[in-house]
Amino acid sequence: MTAQAVTPNAYSPYATADPTQRHVFASFFGADPLPNVLALAGCEEFAVVPSEPLTDTDPDNPHAGLCLDCVAAMRGKLRRAEGKVTDCRFCNMGTTHDGLCALCRQEAHDEWWPIRPVSDTVPAGAVPQRIVKPRPGDVPADVRLPDGARMVDDSTVFANPHTTEWAIDSEITVDEDDARSYVVDVYREWLTAPYADTEWPHLAEQRRKILAQLPALKGRSLVCSCEADSPCCADVLLELANPRPQPRHRDLYSTIDIGEETLRWCEKPDCDRLVRQGVKNCCTACAVAADGRYEIHAHSDGCDQRWEQRRSHLPRLGS
């Protein structure tokens, strides 16, 4: 008989283990790892230690949802191929875990855990935005990141391999602000250009991992350590994860007369609503997003009611 199913380990942006499975941890000198820390699981990947560890794990009758590599490790039969060793992005120590060594990965998790969102579910109507990561000690104990927010700073898989130091050392520019703008532009090109894997073949695997995780960022606010007024790769990820709908083909300057009212299109490219002549946008939400960077999920200022009244006179426009 199959054992009862188990829930996966808690989410951490610094975990490398399969997030859909439950992972188990070895005891060291008779002591179990502490709950909620990031530790090396039996599968030799990092996962969050659960607050209530499994106590009845039987390798011969494992729980449904348990990591099979962890089960193999419990049986003493895990044989893993050695991963490619690279330098840690922060301390230059050798690591086989995506460019972030065990110590730096655990420290990053320990900083993130107290401010992690209460819920991983994005609230209805929330507009995705970039959030500056609070510095340790700057946040009261009861303050958390917005529900559904995800960390995307350079300690995560979304790190930009093109750094400001690289831009300056390559003599592309000597100004740090210019270098930051440049590497953010290169980050966008690297992720979107069809020739990216040819131009940067040594970064093809990292690019594949980022693009594979982009759909999971849709609708979420993204957290990074960059200053609020500086260029940031999180803005690129927001744009790619929340693609702007293609604008309908229309003449923004054409008008439609309804009785005594003359109307024209809202100037937000993906908005399909009409406004009075002389007015640029149908509501504040469209005005704020008129540059079209992010998808707006809801109109404001009573716009829905006004549009319903106007649309009733315009059956040929549909919805």
C-alpha positions in Angstrom: 0.0 0.0 0.0 1.3 3.4 -0.9 2.1 5.8 2.0 0.1 9.0 2.5 1.0 11.9 0.2 3.1 14.7 1.7 3.3 18.5 0.9 6.4 20.1 -0.7 8.9 22.0 1.3 8.3 25.7 1.8 9.2 28.1 -1.0 12.5 29.9 -1.0 14.1 31.8 -4.0 17.4 30.3 -3.0 16.3 26.6 -2.9 17.6 24.5 -5.8 15.6 21.3 -5.1 12.4 20.4 -7.1 9.7 22.7 -5.6 6.9 20.2 -6.4 8.4 17.5 -4.1 9.1 16.9 -0.5 12.7 16.6 0.4 14.3 15.0 3.5 17.5 15.8 5.3 20.3 13.8 7.0 21.2 14.2 10.6 24.7 15.4 11.5 26.2 14.0 14.6 22.8 12.9 15.8 21.2 16.4 15.4 18.5 17.3 12.8 18.8 20.6 10.9 16.8 23.5 12.4 13.4 24.2 11.0 13.0 26.9 8.3 16.7 27.1 7.4 18.0 26.3 3.9 19.9 23.0 4.0 21.3 20.4 1.7 18.7 17.6 1.3 19.4 13.9 0.6 19.2 14.6 -3.1 22.2 17.0 -2.7 20.0 20.1 -3.6 19.0 22.9 -1.2 15.5 23.0 0.3 13.8 24.6 3.3 13.7 22.4 6.4 10.1 21.9 7.3 8.9 22.9 10.8 7.4 19.4 11.2 9.8 16.9 9.7 8.7 13.4 8.6 9.1 10.9 11.3 7.7 7.7 9.7 9.6 7.7 6.4 10.1 4.2 5.1 12.5 3.9 2.1 10.7 0.7 1.0 7.3 2.4 1.1 7.9 6.1 0.6 5.2 8.8 0.8 3.7 10.0 -2.4 5.3 13.2 -3.4 8.6 12.4 -1.8 11.8 13.2 -3.8 12.9 9.9 -5.3 16.6 11.0 -5.1 16.2 11.6 -1.4 14.7 8.1 -1.1 17.7 6.7 -3.0 20.0 8.5 -0.6 18.2 7.0 2.4 18.8 3.6 0.8 22.5 4.5 0.2 22.0 4.2 -3.5 22.1 7.8 -4.7 24.7 8.2 -7.5 24.8 11.8 -8.8 27.0 13.0 -11.6 29.3 15.8 -10.6 28.0 19.2 -11.7 30.0 21.9 -13.4 32.1 23.9 -10.9 31.8 27.6 -11.2 32.9 30.5 -9.0 30.3 31.9 -6.5 29.1 35.3 -7.6 29.9 36.8 -4.2 32.8 35.1 -2.6 34.5 33.3 -5.6 34.3 30.0 -3.8 33.8 27.0 -6.1 30.2 25.7 -6.3 28.1 23.4 -8.4 24.8 25.2 -7.5 24.2 27.8 -10.2 26.9 30.2 -9.2 26.0 30.7 -5.6 27.9 28.7 -2.9 26.2 27.0 0.1 27.3 29.7 2.6 26.2 32.7 0.5 22.9 30.9 -0.5 22.1 30.2 3.2 22.9 33.7 4.2 20.6 35.1 1.5 17.8 32.8 2.6 18.2 33.9 6.2 17.8 37.5 5.2 14.8 36.8 3.1 12.9 34.5 5.4 11.8 37.1 8.1 10.4 39.4 5.3 8.9 36.7 3.1 5.3 37.2 1.9 2.6 35.8 4.2 1.0 34.3 1.1 2.3 33.2 -2.3 -1.0 34.1 -3.8 -1.2 37.5 -5.7 -4.2 39.6 -4.4 -6.9 40.2 -7.0 -6.4 43.5 -8.9 -2.8 43.9 -7.7 -0.5 45.7 -10.2 3.0 44.2 -10.5 5.8 46.6 -9.6 9.4 46.7 -8.6 10.1 46.7 -4.8 13.4 47.7 -3.3 14.6 44.9 -1.0 14.7 46.2 2.6 18.1 46.0 4.3 18.5 43.6 7.2 17.4 45.4 10.4 15.5 48.1 8.6 12.2 46.4 8.8 10.0 45.8 11.9 9.5 42.2 12.8 5.8 42.2 11.7 6.3 43.8 8.2 6.4 41.5 5.2 6.8 41.8 1.5 3.5 42.0 -0.5 1.7 38.7 -1.0 2.9 36.9 -4.1 6.1 39.0 -4.4 9.2 37.2 -5.7 12.9 37.9 -5.2 14.9 38.5 -8.4 18.1 40.1 -7.2 21.6 39.0 -8.2 21.6 36.2 -5.5 18.8 34.4 -7.4 18.7 32.5 -10.7 17.6 35.8 -12.4 21.0 37.4 -11.8 22.5 39.4 -14.7 25.7 37.8 -15.8 26.8 41.2 -17.3 27.8 43.3 -14.3 28.7 46.9 -13.9 32.3 45.8 -13.0 32.4 44.0 -16.3 31.3 47.0 -18.2 33.9 49.3 -16.6 36.7 46.7 -16.8 35.9 46.3 -20.5 36.3 50.1 -20.9 32.7 50.3 -22.3 32.3 53.2 -19.9 34.1 54.6 -16.8 30.9 56.0 -15.2 29.1 53.6 -12.8 25.6 55.0 -13.6 26.2 54.7 -17.3 27.6 51.2 -16.7 24.4 50.2 -14.8 22.2 51.5 -17.6 24.3 49.6 -20.2 24.2 46.2 -18.4 20.4 46.5 -18.0 20.1 47.1 -21.7 22.4 44.1 -22.4 20.3 42.0 -20.0 17.2 42.8 -22.1 19.0 42.0 -25.3 20.4 38.7 -23.9 17.0 37.5 -22.9 15.0 38.6 -26.0 17.4 38.5 -29.0 17.1 35.5 -31.3 20.8 35.4 -31.7 21.5 35.4 -27.9 22.8 31.8 -27.7 25.1 32.4 -30.6 26.4 35.7 -29.1 26.8 34.4 -25.6 27.0 30.5 -25.9 28.6 30.2 -22.4 25.4 31.7 -20.9 22.9 29.6 -22.8 22.0 27.4 -19.9 21.5 30.3 -17.5 19.3 32.0 -20.1 17.2 28.9 -20.5 16.6 28.7 -16.8 15.5 32.3 -16.6 13.1 32.1 -19.6 11.6 28.9 -18.1 10.7 30.7 -14.9 9.4 33.9 -16.5 5.7 32.6 -16.6 5.8 32.1 -12.9 6.5 35.9 -12.4 3.4 37.0 -14.3 1.3 39.4 -12.2 3.8 39.3 -9.3 5.7 42.3 -7.8 9.5 41.7 -8.1 12.0 42.5 -5.3 15.5 43.6 -6.0 18.3 45.4 -4.0 18.8 48.1 -6.7 17.9 51.7 -5.6 14.4 52.8 -6.6 15.6 55.5 -9.0 18.3 53.4 -10.8 18.0 51.1 -13.8 17.2 47.6 -12.7 17.0 44.2 -14.3 13.7 43.6 -12.4 12.1 46.2 -14.7 13.1 44.0 -17.7 11.6 40.9 -16.0 8.4 42.8 -15.3 8.1 43.8 -18.9 8.8 40.3 -20.2 6.6 38.5 -17.6 3.7 40.9 -18.2 3.7 41.5 -22.0 1.6 44.5 -23.1 -1.3 43.4 -25.4 -0.8 44.3 -29.0 -2.5 47.7 -29.7 -5.5 47.5 -32.0 -5.0 49.1 -35.4 -6.6 52.5 -35.2 -6.1 56.1 -35.9 -5.6 57.8 -32.5 -6.6 61.2 -34.0 -9.9 60.0 -35.6 -13.1 61.1 -33.9 -16.6 59.7 -33.5 -19.6 61.9 -32.9 -22.3 60.7 -30.4 -25.0 63.3 -30.2 -23.3 66.4 -29.0 -20.2 64.6 -27.8 -17.1 64.1 -29.9 -14.9 61.1 -28.8 -11.4 59.8 -29.6 -9.4 56.8 -28.5 -7.6 56.7 -25.2 -3.9 57.1 -25.8 -2.8 54.1 -23.8 -1.8 51.8 -26.6 -3.7 48.7 -25.5 -6.8 50.5 -24.2 -10.0 50.1 -26.3 -12.0 52.9 -24.7 -13.1 56.3 -26.1 -12.7 59.6 -24.3 -13.9 63.2 -24.9 -11.9 65.1 -27.5 -9.1 67.0 -25.7 -8.7 64.3 -23.1 -5.7 61.9 -23.5 -6.7 59.0 -21.3 -9.9 57.4 -20.1 -8.8 57.2 -16.4 -5.9 57.7 -14.0 -4.8 54.1 -14.3 -4.3 54.4 -18.1 -2.6 57.8 -17.7 0.0 56.3 -15.2 0.7 53.4 -17.5 0.6 55.4 -20.8 4.2 54.4 -21.5 2.9 50.8 -21.8 5.5 49.2 -19.7 3.2 47.0 -17.6 -0.1 45.4 -18.1 -2.9 47.2 -16.1 -5.5 44.9 -14.7 -8.2 47.5 -13.7 -9.4 50.9 -14.7 -10.1 53.6 -12.1 -12.1 56.8 -11.4 -15.4 55.3 -12.4 -14.2 54.6 -15.9 -16.1 51.3 -16.2 -19.4 53.0 -15.6 -18.7 55.8 -18.1 -17.6 53.3 -20.7 -20.7 51.2 -20.3 -22.9 54.2 -21.0 -20.9 55.2 -24.1 -20.6 51.6 -25.4 -24.4 51.2 -25.3 -24.5 53.8 -28.1 -21.7 52.1 -30.0 -22.7 48.5 -30.8 -20.4 48.4 -33.8 -17.4 48.7 -31.5 -18.2 45.5 -29.6 -16.2 45.1 -26.4 
